[in-house]
Amino acid sequence: MADSRRSALLSGVFSTATSAAFFVSGVVGLPLPLYLPLSRRWIWGTAAPELSMDYFGRSLFALTVGAFATLVAWGLLHLFRRWTPTARVLRLGLAYAITALLLCASLFAYKLYGREPIPIELPGESGSDPGPMKSQ
Amino acid sequence: MPSVFLQPWGPLLVVIHALSSIVLCGASVHQALLAVQLVRRQPVRPSLLQTYALTTLGAYLSVMISGALLYPRYRVVIRALFLDRQAPWAANLFDFKENLATLGLPLAIGALLMARPLSAAPPSIARTATNQAPEPAATRVVVAMYCFLTVGTALICLSNVIAGLLCTAVRGA
C-alpha cells in the first residue's frame, strides 16, 4: 500500500495547490496572460483595452502552480524514500484538498452570481469609449 | 465583425466537444461507482480502475482542448453579442462551468495516479488475501482520497453537462 499512499498524497497536493492558486487569482488582481479574441493577440496584465479573456491565463497559472507543488512533493518523497505517509498526513491532505476545492468553487460562484456583464458596443450604437475593460 | 480564432470550425468543434463529454460522463460515473464499491469494501475488478481512469482523463483532456479552441468563438459570437445582452445569467453560469472544469482536471489526473497502485493491490482483495488489513486507518484514507477524486470528477462533469445544456438551450444561443 506504500505506493498508493504516496500517490494519494501527491494527488492531494496537486488538487490543493491548483485550487489554492485559482482562489488567489480570483482574490488578488494578479497580472495574467489575457487573450484578446477580436485582435487575436495576447497581452500581460489585469485589464485590457478591448474585449478580453482571462480564463486561459488563470487556468494556466493555477495548473502550473499545482504541477510545480506536486513536483516538489514528489522530489521530497523521492529524497526521503524510507518515509511513508501516515494515516494522519493523508487525512490532512484529503481535508486540505476538499476545503480548497469547495472554497475556490464557492468564491467563483459568489463572484459570478449576479455579475452584470458589460456588453460590447455593436456598430451603430452610440456611446463613449468605456476605457480599459476588466477581463471577464 | 472581424472573424475570431477557428470561427469556421465551430460546428465541428462543438460536435467533438459534445461527443467527448458523453464519453467523459459515462467513464467518470463508472469510475466513481467503483470507488464507492471500494469504500463499501466490495470487491472490484482491478483492471477496470485503470481502464476508467485512462478513459476519463483522455475524455477530460479532449473536452477541455475542444472547449478551449471553441472559447474565443463563444466569447465573441455568442456571449458578447447575445448572452451578455439577453441572458447574463447564462453567461455567468457558463463561466462558472469553465472554472469548475479547470478545478476538476487535477482530480482526474490524481485518480489516474492512484489507479495503478490500487489496481495492483485493491484494498478489499488485500484484505481477503491476508485476512486482515495491514494498516486499516491508512488504507481507509487512501480509499477515501480515491473516492474524493473520482466522485469529485464525476460531479463536476455532470454539473458541467447540465450547465452546458442550459446555456445552449437559451433561445438563439
Chai-1 contact restraints between the chains, C-beta under 6 A:
chainA,res_idxA,chainB,res_idxB,connection_type,confidence,min_distance_angstrom,max_distance_angstrom,comment,restraint_id
A,M1,B,T139,contact,1.0,0.0,6.0,A-B,restraint_1
A,D3,B,P117,contact,1.0,0.0,6.0,A-B,restraint_2
A,S4,B,P117,contact,1.0,0.0,6.0,A-B,restraint_3
A,S4,B,L118,contact,1.0,0.0,6.0,A-B,restraint_4
A,S4,B,V142,contact,1.0,0.0,6.0,A-B,restraint_5
A,R5,B,A138,contact,1.0,0.0,6.0,A-B,restraint_6
A,R5,B,V142,contact,1.0,0.0,6.0,A-B,restraint_7
A,S7,B,L113,contact,1.0,0.0,6.0,A-B,restraint_8
A,S7,B,M114,contact,1.0,0.0,6.0,A-B,restraint_9
A,S7,B,P117,contact,1.0,0.0,6.0,A-B,restraint_10
A,A8,B,M114,contact,1.0,0.0,6.0,A-B,restraint_11
A,A8,B,V142,contact,1.0,0.0,6.0,A-B,restraint_12
A,A8,B,M145,contact,1.0,0.0,6.0,A-B,restraint_13
A,S11,B,G110,contact,1.0,0.0,6.0,A-B,restraint_14
A,S11,B,L113,contact,1.0,0.0,6.0,A-B,restraint_15
A,S11,B,M114,contact,1.0,0.0,6.0,A-B,restraint_16
A,S11,B,L149,contact,1.0,0.0,6.0,A-B,restraint_17
A,F14,B,P106,contact,1.0,0.0,6.0,A-B,restraint_18
A,F14,B,G110,contact,1.0,0.0,6.0,A-B,restraint_19
A,S15,B,P106,contact,1.0,0.0,6.0,A-B,restraint_20
A,S15,B,L107,contact,1.0,0.0,6.0,A-B,restraint_21
A,S15,B,G110,contact,1.0,0.0,6.0,A-B,restraint_22
A,T18,B,P106,contact,1.0,0.0,6.0,A-B,restraint_23
A,S19,B,L103,contact,1.0,0.0,6.0,A-B,restraint_24
A,P37,B,V4,contact,1.0,0.0,6.0,A-B,restraint_25
A,P37,B,P72,contact,1.0,0.0,6.0,A-B,restraint_26
A,P37,B,R75,contact,1.0,0.0,6.0,A-B,restraint_27
A,P37,B,V76,contact,1.0,0.0,6.0,A-B,restraint_28
A,L38,B,P2,contact,1.0,0.0,6.0,A-B,restraint_29
A,M53,B,R75,contact,1.0,0.0,6.0,A-B,restraint_30
A,Y55,B,E98,contact,1.0,0.0,6.0,A-B,restraint_31
A,S59,B,T102,contact,1.0,0.0,6.0,A-B,restraint_32
A,G66,B,P106,contact,1.0,0.0,6.0,A-B,restraint_33
A,A87,B,A137,contact,1.0,0.0,6.0,A-B,restraint_34
A,A87,B,A138,contact,1.0,0.0,6.0,A-B,restraint_35
A,A87,B,V141,contact,1.0,0.0,6.0,A-B,restraint_36
A,L90,B,V141,contact,1.0,0.0,6.0,A-B,restraint_37
A,R91,B,V141,contact,1.0,0.0,6.0,A-B,restraint_38
A,L94,B,A144,contact,1.0,0.0,6.0,A-B,restraint_39
A,L94,B,M145,contact,1.0,0.0,6.0,A-B,restraint_40
A,F108,B,F96,contact,1.0,0.0,6.0,A-B,restraint_41
A,F108,B,N99,contact,1.0,0.0,6.0,A-B,restraint_42
A,L112,B,N92,contact,1.0,0.0,6.0,A-B,restraint_43
A,L112,B,D95,contact,1.0,0.0,6.0,A-B,restraint_44
A,L112,B,F96,contact,1.0,0.0,6.0,A-B,restraint_45
A,R115,B,N92,contact,1.0,0.0,6.0,A-B,restraint_46
A,P117,B,D84,contact,1.0,0.0,6.0,A-B,restraint_47
A,P117,B,P88,contact,1.0,0.0,6.0,A-B,restraint_48
A,P117,B,A91,contact,1.0,0.0,6.0,A-B,restraint_49
A,P119,B,D84,contact,1.0,0.0,6.0,A-B,restraint_50
A,P119,B,R85,contact,1.0,0.0,6.0,A-B,restraint_51
A,I120,B,A80,contact,1.0,0.0,6.0,A-B,restraint_52
